[in-house]
Amino acid sequence: MALNPVIAQITQRIIERSRPTREAYLAQMEAASLAQPGRAKLSCANWAHAFAASPAADKVRALDPNAPNLGIVSAYNDMLSAHQPLEEYPALIKEAAREAGATAQFAGGVPAMCDGVTQGRPGMELSLFSRDVIAMATAVALTHDAFDAAMYLGVCDKIVPGLVIGALAFSHLPAVFVPAGPMTSGLPNSEKARIRALYAEGKVGRDELLAAESASYHGPGTCTFYGTANTNQMLMELMGLHLPGSAFVHPNTPLRSALVKEAARRVAAVTHKGNEWIPVGRVIDEKAVVNGVVGLMATGGSTNLALHIVAMARAAGIILTLEDLDDISKAVPLLAKVYPNGSADVNHFQAAGGMAFVVRELLKAGMAHEDVLTIAGPGLSNYHQEPYLDGDELKWREGSETSLDEAILRPVENPFSKEGGLKLLAGNLGRGVIKISAVKPEHHVITAPAAVFQEQEDFIAAFKRGELDRDVVVVVRFQGPSANGMPELHNLSPSISVLLDRGHKVALVTDGRMSGASGKTPAAIHVTPEAAKGGPLAYVQDGDVITMNADTGELFIHVDEAELLARTPAPVPASKPGFGRELFSWMRHGVGAADAGASVLFA
């Protein structure tokens, strides 16, 4: 199928806009590739240090200039359910590397925090900034310059984007991303949301809430809703950094172990020492970035990726804008309904056809670029295959050509919506995004008086006092990256859901974040300029009438601009001490705007 003309036009404008920065990036990659590969450039003293603790057999193999050395960068810890399975991966990787005539070394670990644990807690103010810390830690791990390729072990939220940004700083090294897969299905997500809403109203106690949460999050693997972690896994498939079909295979299964070992063998085969060099700087190009955005829109993925994919693209010298995301969303149909966009979880999505079906449909409709380079070789069509075990042998076969459940996955001829999952909002309150794939059409447009809060705790207190039992636009400001690190405001969702269920017209407007787990809340998020930088949100007062129109992409306040700006802006709250927040003050001072990826690395 010929490429959709809208996708072609958007891709071309990204290429033109990015030409100077992309050319500089590629020149840097070529210069790095001209140096001797891997450990061959090390002096004898360097080499001795690098392999001092290695097994004798690896030391002998390291003397072979044609034996690739793989660097392992891992986000393992056993507090994150999605990362706990990564504990076993280095041993599998080293075994597979030896079988392939290579060596592998654990180059370094990167921090990995769980947004589920830190929701509503002080640590959430470090969450977004942890992405850039992970990128820098990845660079530290690889800076020994003893590697011919790298393997990146990570799954969740800020972790995969941070690893991608770090990997792209070593553009000449081949890269493969190795996930852990989702946990098995537990309590249905819709039932979990119902219990949360009842708790917000005081109709069930903490014991019932804890029982529901524990039944939902119950074992190793990613949380099963389609939030940022699982959106990351989709993205790694569409951008060609996974082995095909790797995203949603359960942890601690023979198939998952086989995929981990094959990832090591594959990346060892595509180093500069062989005939099939596939550096990550070539894999992540303008077409791969567009494919990632297309996948985000077609599957109704997490709003956090509106930040992360902009930053990831910038790490490869590619300038991506919110307008690009918005125009792609207008052109791409919504093919998936996975909680919070529907009732199914990612395991149901996988069973219905999963990524293989999505990739096939996007290529069939000309919505994605086929002519890309991936870790599996040339062509995105590699990714409408799925892995399986034939005895002990890992093989791939064509994935399902039809959806096995059209309540979860649909073909392009019969989508859930003609447009994708995210939309740009703009007006005299600034620019932001809204996730419309989870919001009912009757909630797309709202005009109501504002209720203004500086903290999500203040909103929750007002809700409990009954002050918000009406049509209202909830404004929560000073939640942007410069103010307090842009924490998730997921704790607002249960109370807003209750107000919606009572029949009120309710929306949220904030310069903070709401993840893909935030459900049916109509929310204008990531609003820039943020209040702490003098954005219009700093001038809003209780009772001001605000309109949010997701159909037309408008976000405005019904106050004359001169009158609005004549007001005294609300003072920026002082930074709160403790929980490591002092260590990140330089990031708050130096971070770029949300619509540019909210990064200190590219500010």
N, C-alpha and C positions, 0 to 999 in steps of 0.2 A: 504494500500500500504506500502511495506517495505521502510524503510528510504533510501534515496539516499546514496550510499556508500561514495561519496565525502563529503556530509554534515556530515555523521557519522564520517568520518576520521578527519575532521576539528574540530568537536565538541570534539572528544576524545583528540586531541592535546591541545585544550584550557583547558580541564579538567586537563590534566597532567601538563601543564605549570602553571596553577593557583593553584595547590593543596595546597602549603603552605599558601598562602594568603587567599584562600577560607576557609580552615580549621580554620584559626585564626578568620576570620570573623564569621563563624558559631558558634565557641566556645563563642565568645562575645555575639552573639544573644541568645544562650542557657543560658548564665549567666544572661542576662537581663530578660529573661522569668521566671527565678526562683524567682525573687522578687515578692512581692504582686502586683497584677494587679492594674493599674490605681490609683485612688485616695485613695484606701485602705491603701496605705503606708504612706499617709500624716498624720502629727500630727494634733491635733485639731486646733492649730493656723494656720497651713498650709491650712487645709480644709476650715476654716472660710474665709481666704483671697481668696481662689480659687472660692468660691461660694457666696461671699458677695453681689454681684450685680445680682445674678440669681433670676428668678421668684420663688415665694414661692413653687410652685409645683415641680420645679426642685430641690430645696433644700431638700424637703422631699424625692424625689426619689434618690437623691445622698446619702442618708443614707442607702439605700439598697445595700449591698455589691455585689449583682448579677446584678445590673443595669449598663450597660456599659456607659462610658463617651466618646464621640467622639470629637476629636480636629479638628477644621476647620482651614486650612491654605490657604489663598486666595491671589491671585495676582490681585484682582480687582482694576481697576481705569477706569474712563470714557473717557480717551484719547485713549485708545486702543479699537478699535471697537470689537475685539474678547473678551475683558474682561469686557466690559460694562454690558453685561447680568449677570455677576457674582454678581452684586449688590443684586439681589433678592434671591440668592441661600441660604445664611445662614438661612433666615426665613423658607424656604422650608425644609431645613435639620433639623432644630430644631423641626418643626412640625412632620416630619416623625420619628425622634428619639423618641419623646414622644409617638407616636402611637406604637412604637416598644418596649416601656418600657425602653428607654434609655434617656440619656441627651446628649446635644451637646453644645459646647462652641466655640466661635470664638477665636482660640488660638493666631493668629497673622497674619499680612499681610506681604507680601514680595514685594520688588520693581519690577516694570514691565515697561520696556521701549519699545517703538515701533521703530523697525529698519526702518520702512517706513517713519517715521517722521524725523529720524536722518540720513538718507542716505546722504552722502556727507557733513555732518555737524560735528563739533567737538565732539558732544555727541556720535557719532558712535565709538569713541575710547574707550568708556566705555562699549560697548555692550557685547562683549564676556566675559569680567570680571564680568558683572552683573550675569552671570550664577553661579559663585562661591559665590557671595554675596547672591544670592537667597538661595543657599544651606545652607549658614551660618545663614541666617535669619530664615529659616525653623527650624534649630536646636534651635535657640533662642525661637521660638514660642512653640516648643514641650518640651523644657527643664524644664517646670514646672512639668513634670512627673505625670500629673494627668489624663492621657488619656489611654483608652484601645484600641483605633484605631484612625486613622487619615484620613481625607478627604482633598484632594489637588485640589484646584480650580485654573486652569491655562491652557493656550492654546499655546502661541506663542513662537517662536524662542528659546532664552536662558532660558525661564521661566520653561517650562516643564522639560528639563534636570536638571535645578537647583533644582526643587522640587523633582525630582527622587533621586538625590544625597543626598539631605537633608533627604528624607524619609528613604533611606537605612542606614543612620546613626542611625535610630531608627528601627533596623532590626526586633525586636520582635513585633512591632505594625502592625496589618493589615492595608493595605492602599488601597484606591480606588481613582482614578483620575476622575475628573468630568469636562468635557469640556463644551464649550458653543455652538459649531457648527458653520458652515459657514454662511456668509451673503447670501442673495439671489443673483442670477446672475444679473450682470449689463452689462456695455459695454463689448463686447467680448475682451478677453485678447489679441488676435491677432490684433484687431483694436487699442487697447491701445498701443501696441508695434509699430504699424505703425506710430501713431502720435508722439511717442517719437523719432523715427528715423527722421521724417520730422523736428521736432524741433531741433534735433542735427545738421541738415544740414542748419538750418535757413529758412526753407521753410514754417513753420507756426510759429505763435507767442505764447507768453506765455498764452494769453487768451484761445486759442484753446487747448493748452496743459493742462491747469487747468480744462477746461470743460471735457476733456477726462478722466483725472485722477479722477475727482469727480464723473463721471458716472461709473467708475470702482469700486471705494471705496465709497460706498454710504449708508451704514447702519450698524446695529449691526451684529457681527459675524466675523469670520476669513475672510481675503482676499481669493478670490476663486481660485487663481492659486495654483499649487502644490509646494509651497515653504516650508520653515522650519516649519511653524505653522501647516500646514495640514499634513506634514510628521510626526511631533510629534504625531498627533492623530492616524495615521496609526500605529505608533510604540507602542503606549499604548494598542492598540487592540492586536497586535501580541505578546506583552510581558505580556498580561493578567492582566493589571491594570485598564482597563475600564470595565464597564458592556458591554456585547456583543452588537455591533451595535451602540454604543454611539457616535462615532466619528463625523459623518456628518449629524446629525439631526439639523435642523435650530433652532436658539434661539427663545425664546418668543413664543413657540408653546406648546400646551397641552402635546405632546409626550415628548418634552424636559423637561418640569416640572416634568412629571411622572418619567422620568429617574433619575433626580436629587434626588427625594424622595426615589426611590428604591435603589439608591446608598447608602443612609444613612441607610436604613433598612438592606441592605445586609452586610455592613461592621460591623454593630452592631451585626449581627448574627455570625460573624466569629472571635470574640475576644477570648482571653485566658479563658474567663469565661464560654464559651460554649463547645460544643462537636466537633466543626469544626474550629479549630484554623488555620488561614491562614496568617502567618506573611509575610510581604513583603520580608524579607530576604530569604524566601523559594520560593516565586514566582519568584524573579529575580535570576535565577541560570544560569549555562552555556547554557542549552538548550533554555531558554527564550531569552538570549542574541543572540544566533544564529538565533532564529526565528525572532527577530527584524532586524538583518542584512539581512536575507532572504527577509523580507518584503520590506526593503529599496531598495534592488536590483530589486526585482520583479516589483516594482511600479515606479522606476526611481525617487526616492526621493531626497531631498535636500542634497547638499554636506556638509552642516553644520553638519549633523549627523555623518559624518566621524570623526569629532571631538567629538561630544557629546556622541555617544554610547560607545566610548573608555573610556571616563571619567565616564559615568554611570556604566559601567561594573566594572571599578576599584573600585568604591564605594562599590561594593558587593564582593570585593576580587577576581575579575575575570580579568585576563590579556588578553586583546584583542589587536591584532596588525593589521596594514594596510595589511599585507600579508593575514591575515584571511579574511578581507573584500574583497580583490582582488580575492582570491580563491573561495569564496562563489559567487561573482559576475560572475565568469567564469562558474559556475555550474548552476546558476539560470536563467531561461528565463525571459525576459521582458514582462509582461502581461498587462501593462497599458500605455496609452498615454494621459496624462493630462498636460495642459499648465504649463511650457514652453516646455514640450516634445511633445505636440500635441496642437490641437485647443480647446479641451474640458476643462471645469473647473471642480472643485470637485463636484459640484451639478450634472453635467452630469455623472461623475464617479459613484456617489451614485445611480443615476437613472438606470444606466446600469447594476448594480449588486453590486457595492461597495465592502466593506471589506468582506462581507459574501461570495461573489463569489471568491475573491482573496484567502481567507483562505481555502475554499473548494478545489480550484485548487491546491494550494501548498500542502495540505495534500494528495490529490489524487495522486500527482506526487512524494510523498515521499520527498518533499523539506523542510518540516517543521516538527518539533517534535510535535507529538500528546501528548506524555506522560509528560505533564507539569502541574504544579499547577497554577491555575488562581484565581482571586477574585470571579469568577463565579463557581469555583469548579475544579475538576480534568479534564484535557483534553482541548486541543486547539479547538477541534471540537465544543465546546460551541460557538465559534466565527464564525461559518458559519450559525448562527441564526441571525435574525433581529427582533427588537422590533416593536410592534404595539399596538394600543389601541383598545380594545374590549369594546365599551362604555367608561366607566371611568377606566377600568381595564387594567393594563399593562401586556402584554403577549409577548412571543417570538414564532417565527415560523421559519422554514427552509428558508434560503435565496434562491435566484434564482440559479438553477443548470446550467443555460446557460446564456451567456452574452446577454444582450438586445441590445447591440450596439458594434459590433466588431471593429469599428473604435476607440473605447475608451478602451474596455476590451476584452481580448482574452483568450481562454483556453490554457492550457499548450501544447496541440497538435498543436496549430497554433499561436505561440507567435509573437510579433513584432520583437523580436531578440532572438537568442539562449542564449545570455549573458545578464547580468543585467546592471544597470544604471551607476555604478561607476567603475573606474579602477585605479590601482596603476601605477604611472610613476616613473621610477628610472634611474639614470645615473650620469654622472659627474657634473651635476648641483644640485644633491640632490634627495630627494624623495618627491613626491606630489601625488595628486589625480586629476582625470579629470572626469567630468560628461559627458558620451558619449551618453546617451539616448536622449539628445536634439540636438546633433551635427550630421549633415549630414555626411554620410560616406566619401564624397569627401573632407571633412575638417578634417579627422582623422589624416592625415600626412602632416606636413609642414616643409620645410627647407627654412629659410630666414634670412636676416640680422636683428640684434637686434636694437631696439630703446629703450634706457634706461631712465627711469624716477624714481624720488624719491617720487613723489606725483601724485595722479590721476588728480589733477587740471593741472599739467604740461602737461600730456598727452592730456587732452581736449584742452588746448591752442594750442598745436602742431597740433592737428587734424584740428582745425579751421583755422590755418595758411596754411593748405594744405600740410604739410610736411610729412604726412603719407599715401598719396594716392599711395600706392605701396604694394608689398609683404613685410611683416614685422612681426617679432616676438616682441611684445610689452613686455618689462620687467619693472614691477613696483615693486621696492624693498623697504626694510625698512618698510614693512607693516605687519610684523609678531608680535606675542604676546609680545616679549621683546622690540620691537622698539616703537610701539604705541598702543598696545592692539589688533592688528589684526582686523581692521575695515573691514566691507563689502566694496567692490569696485564696487558696482552695477552701479555707475554712468559712468563707462567705457563702459557698454554694448551697449547703443544706438550708440555711435560712431564706435565701432568695428563692429556692425551689418551693419552700412552703408558701411564700407570698404569691408565687405564680399559681400554685395549686388552689389558692383561695380566690383566684379569678382576677387578681390585680395585674395591671400593666407595670412591669418592673424591668429595669435594666441596670447594668453596672457600667460605669465609666471610670477608668483608672489608668495611671501611668505605670502600674505594676503588671504582674503576670498572672494568668490563669492557665493551668495546664489542660491537656487533652482529657483529663479526668473530671473536668468541671461541669460536664453534663449540659443540661438544657438552658442554662443561664444565658440570656442575650447580653453579651459583654463587649464593650469597646475597650480593648486593652492595649498595652504598650504605647499609650498616647504620648506623642512628642510634639513640641518640646515639653519635657516633664516639668512639673510644678517647681521643683527645686532649681531649675534653670530659668525661672521666670515665665514658664508657659502659661497659657490662659487658665488652666485648671487652678492656678494659685489665686485667681481673682473671683472664682465662683462662690456664691453665697447660698445658704439655705433658701429655698423658694424660687430661685431662678428656674425658668422653664427651659428644658433641654430636649432636643429631638435627636434620636438615633434612628436612622433609616438604613437598614441593611440591604434593602432592595435597590436604593439609589446610591448607596455608599456615602451618605451624608452624616455628619456629626456637628451639630451647632447649638449654640446657646442663643435664646431669644432676648439678647441684651445688646444694645448698640455697642460696637467695638470701642468707640471713644469713651462711652460711659463705663464699660467694663474695665478698661485700662486706667481709668481715672481713680479707681478704687485702690486702696492700700492692699497689696498682696499679703496673703497669709504668711507668717514667718516660717522659715524652714526649720523644722524641729531639730533639736540638737542630736548628734549621734549618740546612741546608747552604748554604754561601756559593757565589757565582759564578753565571754563566749568567743574570744578571738577577734571580735569585730574591730578592735583597735589596729590590728595587724593589716587590715584591709582598707585603712583610711586613704592610702595613696591611690588605690583603685577607684574609690568613690570620687576622688578629685580628678582623676585622669581618664575616666571611662568615656567612650563615645556614646552617641545617641542610640536609642533602641532601634530606630529605623536603619541604622548602619551596622547593626549586629551587637550593640552594647558590649564592646570589647575594649580593653586597655591596650591590646596588641596592635590595633589598626585605627586608634582614635586620631 
